[in-house]
C-alpha cells in the first residue's frame, strides 16, 4: 500500500500545506502558570521536524474569566502567554512547519475552585452542566458578547504573533458545543431553539474572528456529534439536518471543518460509508479533516472511560483508501504522535514497523 495520498500537497483558498498530516489538539497540562514554556516549544518543534504538515495546538483558553477548566493549561491572552506562544510559533516555522492554536472555552465543564479565579463559576447557555442538572451560571446576552469578543481578540493576537490560522473548539461538550446541543441549550432567545438556531453563537464567533483577521487568514471549526458528557449524543440525525446545521457556519466564514470522531472508519448515517468528515465535506463544500484513532488499533476512550488507552500501531489502508476517493482532505493524528514525534517521516519512508506503541505512561511527560 502506498501512503502517497497522505503526503500530497494540500492547497485551499487560503492555506497551503506540504502534506495532509495534521497534529490533533491534545490537552497535556504542562504549562504552569498557564504560560507555554521551553518544554512546550520543544514538544511542538519536534513534531514539525518530524514532518507534520499542520500542527493544531492543545486547547488554549481565550481571555474570558470562565474560559479555563483545568490546571496548567496554556492561555492565549496576556503578554507572558503570548510571548511563550511566539517562541513556539518561531520554532515550528524554523522547521518548515505550520501551526494554529485551538481557541477554547470550557463552559459548564469548569468546576468551582478552578484557576485563575476560583470564585468564577462555570458558564453555559442555560446553566446546565448535564441535561436536567442546572448547576452553573446561565449566560446573559452580555456574557455572550464578552465571550465572542474574547475569541475575536485571541484570533487577532494569534495572527499578530505569527500563527498560520486558528481553530475554534466547537466539539466534545465544551462551551460552543453546549450551544449546539439541545440537551444543554434550552434558551428561547435567538441563541436557542432548533439545531439551526443553536448555531448562532458559533456563527457570531466566526464572523467576529473574520472581521478581526481578514479574508485570507484560515479559520477551522472543530465539531463533533459525541460529547464527553454523553458519547451517544447526535446533534444531527440525517444528512438534511446536517446540511441545515452547517449552512450558517459556512456562511459565517469557516474555511475548514475538523470533524471529530473516536473511530474515523465509522459511517455517520445508515446507508452510506461516508464518515462525519465525508458528509461534512459533501454537504458544506469545504475541505475537511478526519480524526479518530488514525494509525492505532484501539479507539480513543471506550465507553465510560476518561483515560487514554494503550494502543499499538495499525494499518493505514482504510485511511488511504478513503483519501484516494476524496472523502476528506486531511487526517489528524493524536496519540500516535505523542508516541512518535517523527510519525509522519516514518510513515512516508515505509518504516511503520519501527513505530512505537502508545502507552498511558507517555501522558506523564512532555517529550
C-alpha positions as CSV (number, residue, x, y, z in Angstrom):
1,X,0.0,0.0,0.0
2,X,1.3,3.4,-1.0
3,X,0.9,6.2,1.5
4,X,1.4,8.8,-1.2
5,X,-2.1,10.4,-0.9
6,X,-1.3,11.3,2.8
7,X,1.8,13.2,1.6
8,X,0.4,15.0,-1.4
9,X,0.5,18.8,-1.0
10,X,-2.8,20.5,0.1
11,X,-4.0,23.8,-1.2
12,X,-7.2,25.6,-0.4
13,X,-8.4,29.1,-0.8
14,X,-6.1,30.5,1.9
15,X,-4.0,27.6,3.2
16,X,-1.1,25.6,1.6
17,X,0.5,22.6,3.3
18,X,3.3,20.3,2.3
19,X,1.3,17.2,3.2
20,X,-2.0,16.2,4.7
21,X,-0.9,15.1,8.1
22,X,-2.3,17.2,10.9
23,X,-1.3,17.1,14.6
24,X,-4.5,16.8,16.5
25,X,-5.0,19.1,19.5
26,X,-4.3,17.3,22.8
27,X,-4.6,18.8,26.2
28,X,-1.3,18.0,28.1
29,X,-1.4,20.3,31.2
30,X,2.3,21.1,31.1
31,X,2.1,24.9,31.2
32,X,2.5,26.0,34.9
33,X,1.1,29.5,35.3
34,X,-0.8,29.0,32.1
35,X,2.2,30.0,30.0
36,X,3.9,27.9,27.3
37,X,7.5,27.2,28.3
38,X,10.6,25.7,26.8
39,X,9.2,22.2,27.2
40,X,6.2,23.2,25.1
41,X,8.5,24.8,22.5
42,X,10.5,21.6,22.1
43,X,7.4,19.4,22.1
44,X,5.9,21.2,19.1
45,X,9.2,21.8,17.4
46,X,9.9,18.0,17.3
47,X,6.6,17.3,15.6
48,X,7.2,19.9,13.0
49,X,10.7,18.5,12.4
50,X,9.1,15.0,12.2
51,X,7.2,16.0,9.1
52,X,3.7,17.1,10.3
53,X,2.1,19.4,7.7
54,X,0.0,21.3,10.2
55,X,0.1,21.4,13.9
56,X,-3.1,22.4,15.9
57,X,-2.1,23.2,19.4
58,X,-3.7,21.9,22.6
59,X,-6.7,23.9,23.6
60,X,-5.6,27.3,24.7
61,X,-8.0,29.5,26.8
62,X,-9.4,32.7,25.4
63,X,-9.4,35.8,27.6
64,X,-12.7,35.3,29.5
65,X,-12.9,34.8,33.2
66,X,-14.6,31.4,32.9
67,X,-12.8,30.0,29.9
68,X,-10.5,27.7,31.8
69,X,-11.4,24.3,33.3
70,X,-8.1,22.6,34.1
71,X,-4.8,23.4,35.9
72,X,-1.7,24.1,33.9
73,X,-3.3,24.6,30.5
74,X,-1.9,27.5,28.4
75,X,-3.8,30.7,27.9
76,X,-3.7,32.8,24.7
77,X,-4.1,36.2,26.3
78,X,-1.7,38.3,28.3
79,X,1.8,39.3,27.4
80,X,3.6,36.4,29.1
81,X,1.4,33.7,27.5
82,X,1.6,35.3,24.1
83,X,5.3,35.6,24.3
84,X,5.5,31.9,25.1
85,X,3.4,31.1,22.1
86,X,5.6,33.3,19.9
87,X,8.5,31.1,20.8
88,X,6.5,28.0,19.8
89,X,5.5,29.5,16.5
90,X,9.0,30.6,15.7
91,X,10.4,27.1,16.5
92,X,7.8,25.4,14.3
93,X,8.4,27.8,11.4
94,X,12.1,27.2,11.7
95,X,11.5,23.6,11.0
96,X,9.3,24.4,8.0
97,X,6.0,23.6,9.7
98,X,2.7,25.5,10.1
99,X,0.8,25.9,13.3
100,X,-2.6,27.1,14.5
101,X,-3.9,27.5,18.1
102,X,-7.1,25.9,19.2
103,X,-9.2,28.6,20.8
104,X,-11.0,27.2,23.8
105,X,-13.7,28.0,26.4
106,X,-14.8,25.1,28.5
107,X,-18.2,26.5,29.6
108,X,-20.1,24.3,32.0
109,X,-17.2,21.9,32.4
110,X,-15.5,24.5,34.6
111,X,-15.8,23.5,38.3
112,X,-15.7,25.6,41.5
113,X,-12.2,26.4,42.6
114,X,-10.6,26.4,39.1
115,X,-7.8,28.8,38.3
116,X,-7.2,31.7,37.7
117,X,-10.1,32.9,39.8
118,X,-11.7,30.1,41.9
119,X,-14.8,32.2,42.7
120,X,-15.9,32.3,39.0
121,X,-18.5,29.6,38.2
122,X,-18.8,27.7,35.0
123,X,-20.9,29.4,32.3
124,X,-23.3,27.7,30.0
125,X,-26.2,28.6,27.7
126,X,-28.9,27.6,30.2
127,X,-27.0,27.0,33.4
128,X,-27.0,23.2,32.8
129,X,-23.9,21.0,33.4
130,X,-25.8,17.9,32.2
131,X,-29.3,17.6,30.8
132,X,-31.6,18.3,33.7
133,X,-28.8,19.4,36.0
134,X,-28.7,23.2,36.4
135,X,-25.6,23.9,38.5
136,X,-23.7,26.8,36.9
137,X,-24.2,30.3,35.6
138,X,-26.8,30.9,32.8
139,X,-25.2,33.2,30.3
140,X,-26.8,36.6,29.7
141,X,-26.6,38.4,26.4
142,X,-23.7,40.5,27.9
143,X,-21.9,37.3,28.8
144,X,-22.3,36.0,25.2
145,X,-21.0,39.3,23.8
146,X,-18.0,39.1,26.1
147,X,-17.1,35.6,25.1
148,X,-17.5,36.4,21.4
149,X,-15.1,39.4,21.8
150,X,-12.6,37.2,23.7
151,X,-12.5,34.7,20.8
152,X,-12.0,37.5,18.3
153,X,-9.3,39.1,20.3
154,X,-7.5,35.8,20.7
155,X,-7.6,35.2,16.9
156,X,-6.2,38.7,16.3
157,X,-3.4,38.2,18.8
158,X,-2.7,34.8,17.2
159,X,-2.3,36.3,13.8
160,X,-0.1,39.1,15.2
161,X,2.4,36.7,16.7
162,X,2.7,34.6,13.5
163,X,0.2,31.7,13.8
164,X,-0.9,30.4,10.4
165,X,-4.6,30.4,11.3
166,X,-6.9,29.4,14.2
167,X,-9.2,26.6,15.1
168,X,-12.3,27.2,17.2
169,X,-13.1,24.4,19.6
170,X,-16.7,23.6,18.9
171,X,-16.7,20.0,20.0
172,X,-16.7,17.5,22.9
173,X,-19.2,19.2,25.1
174,X,-17.3,22.5,25.7
175,X,-19.0,25.9,25.5
176,X,-19.5,26.4,21.8
177,X,-20.8,22.8,21.6
178,X,-23.0,23.4,24.6
179,X,-24.8,26.0,22.5
180,X,-25.1,23.4,19.6
181,X,-26.5,20.7,21.9
182,X,-30.2,20.8,22.8
183,X,-29.5,18.9,25.9
184,X,-27.7,21.8,27.4
185,X,-29.2,24.7,25.4
186,X,-32.8,25.4,26.5
187,X,-32.7,29.1,25.6
188,X,-35.7,30.7,24.0
189,X,-33.9,33.7,22.5
190,X,-32.1,33.9,19.2
191,X,-29.3,31.7,20.6
192,X,-31.5,28.7,21.2
193,X,-34.4,26.9,19.5
194,X,-33.8,24.3,16.8
195,X,-30.5,22.9,15.6
196,X,-30.1,25.8,13.2
197,X,-30.9,28.5,15.9
198,X,-28.3,26.9,18.2
199,X,-25.6,27.6,15.7
200,X,-26.0,31.4,16.1
201,X,-23.4,31.7,18.9
202,X,-20.7,29.9,16.9
203,X,-21.6,31.8,13.7
204,X,-21.2,35.1,15.6
205,X,-17.8,34.0,16.9
206,X,-16.7,33.1,13.4
207,X,-17.9,36.4,12.0
208,X,-16.2,38.3,14.8
209,X,-12.9,36.5,14.1
210,X,-13.2,37.1,10.4
211,X,-13.7,40.8,11.0
212,X,-10.5,40.9,13.0
213,X,-8.2,38.8,10.9
214,X,-9.4,39.4,7.3
215,X,-10.4,37.1,4.5
216,X,-7.0,35.4,4.0
217,X,-6.5,34.1,7.5
218,X,-7.7,30.4,7.8
219,X,-10.4,29.6,10.3
220,X,-11.0,26.0,11.2
221,X,-14.1,24.8,13.2
222,X,-13.8,21.6,15.2
223,X,-17.2,19.9,15.8
224,X,-18.4,16.5,16.9
225,X,-21.6,14.6,17.4
226,X,-20.4,13.0,20.6
227,X,-19.9,14.8,23.9
228,X,-17.7,13.9,26.9
229,X,-20.9,14.1,28.9
230,X,-22.6,11.5,26.7
231,X,-20.9,9.6,23.9
232,X,-24.2,8.7,22.3
233,X,-25.4,12.3,21.5
234,X,-26.2,13.2,17.9
235,X,-26.5,16.8,17.1
236,X,-27.9,16.0,13.7
237,X,-29.6,12.7,12.8
238,X,-29.8,12.9,9.0
239,X,-28.0,14.5,6.0
240,X,-30.7,17.1,5.7
241,X,-30.3,18.2,9.4
242,X,-26.5,18.3,8.9
243,X,-26.8,20.5,5.8
244,X,-29.1,22.8,7.8
245,X,-26.7,22.8,10.7
246,X,-23.6,23.5,8.6
247,X,-25.0,26.2,6.3
248,X,-24.9,29.2,8.8
249,X,-21.4,28.2,9.9
250,X,-20.1,28.0,6.4
251,X,-21.8,31.3,5.6
252,X,-20.2,32.9,8.7
253,X,-16.7,32.1,7.3
254,X,-15.5,28.6,8.2
255,X,-12.7,27.6,5.8
256,X,-12.1,24.0,7.0
257,X,-14.1,21.7,9.2
258,X,-12.3,19.4,11.7
259,X,-14.7,16.6,12.2
260,X,-14.1,14.7,15.5
261,X,-15.0,11.1,15.8
262,X,-13.4,8.4,18.0
263,X,-13.1,6.0,15.1
264,X,-12.6,7.6,11.7
265,X,-13.8,4.5,9.9
266,X,-17.3,4.5,11.3
267,X,-20.0,5.5,8.9
268,X,-22.1,8.5,10.0
269,X,-25.5,7.7,8.6
270,X,-27.1,4.4,7.7
271,X,-26.9,3.5,4.0
272,X,-23.6,5.3,3.3
273,X,-19.9,4.5,4.1
274,X,-19.1,8.2,4.5
275,X,-17.8,9.2,7.9
276,X,-18.5,12.5,9.6
277,X,-15.8,14.3,7.7
278,X,-17.0,12.8,4.4
279,X,-20.6,14.0,4.9
280,X,-19.4,17.4,6.1
281,X,-17.4,17.9,3.0
282,X,-20.2,16.7,0.7
283,X,-22.8,19.0,2.3
284,X,-20.7,22.1,3.0
285,X,-18.4,22.1,0.0
286,X,-15.5,22.9,2.4
287,X,-12.3,20.9,3.0
288,X,-12.4,18.6,6.0
289,X,-10.1,17.0,8.5
290,X,-10.9,13.5,9.7
291,X,-9.7,12.3,13.1
292,X,-10.3,9.3,15.4
293,X,-7.6,6.6,16.2
294,X,-5.7,7.2,13.0
295,X,-2.8,4.7,12.8
296,X,-3.8,2.9,16.0
297,X,-5.5,-0.4,16.9
298,X,-7.6,0.9,19.8
299,X,-10.1,3.6,19.7
300,X,-9.8,6.7,22.0
301,X,-11.8,6.5,25.2
302,X,-14.0,3.4,25.2
303,X,-17.5,4.0,26.7
304,X,-17.3,5.1,30.3
305,X,-13.5,5.6,30.4
306,X,-12.0,9.0,30.7
307,X,-8.3,8.0,30.3
308,X,-6.3,7.2,27.2
309,X,-5.9,3.6,26.3
310,X,-2.8,1.8,25.3
311,X,-2.7,1.4,21.6
312,X,-0.4,-0.3,19.0
313,X,0.4,0.9,15.5
314,X,-2.1,-0.2,12.9
315,X,-2.6,-0.3,9.2
316,X,-3.4,2.9,7.3
317,X,-5.1,1.1,4.5
318,X,-8.6,2.3,5.3
319,X,-7.5,5.9,5.7
320,X,-5.6,5.9,2.4
321,X,-8.5,4.3,0.6
322,X,-10.8,7.0,1.8
323,X,-8.4,9.8,1.0
324,X,-7.9,8.4,-2.6
325,X,-11.6,8.6,-3.2
326,X,-11.7,12.2,-1.9
327,X,-13.9,11.6,1.1
328,X,-11.9,14.1,3.2
329,X,-8.8,16.2,2.7
330,X,-6.6,16.0,5.8
331,X,-6.1,13.4,8.6
332,X,-5.4,14.4,12.2
333,X,-3.1,12.2,14.2
334,X,-3.2,12.3,18.0
335,X,-1.8,9.6,20.4
336,X,0.5,8.1,17.7
337,X,2.3,11.5,17.5
338,X,2.7,11.5,21.3
339,X,4.5,8.2,21.0
340,X,6.3,9.1,17.7
341,X,7.3,12.7,17.1
342,X,8.6,11.6,13.7
343,X,5.5,9.6,12.8
344,X,5.0,11.3,9.5
345,X,8.5,10.8,8.3
346,X,8.5,7.1,9.3
347,X,5.2,6.5,7.6
348,X,6.3,8.3,4.4
349,X,9.6,6.3,4.4
350,X,7.6,3.0,4.8
351,X,9.1,2.4,8.2
352,X,5.9,1.7,10.1
353,X,7.4,-1.4,11.6
354,X,9.7,1.0,13.6
355,X,6.8,2.9,15.2
356,X,6.4,2.8,19.0
357,X,3.2,1.8,20.6
358,X,1.3,4.4,22.7
359,X,1.1,3.8,26.4
360,X,-0.7,5.8,29.1
361,X,2.7,6.4,30.8
362,X,3.5,8.8,28.0
363,X,1.0,11.2,29.4
364,X,3.2,11.9,32.4
365,X,5.9,13.6,30.4
366,X,6.2,16.1,27.6
367,X,8.6,14.8,25.0
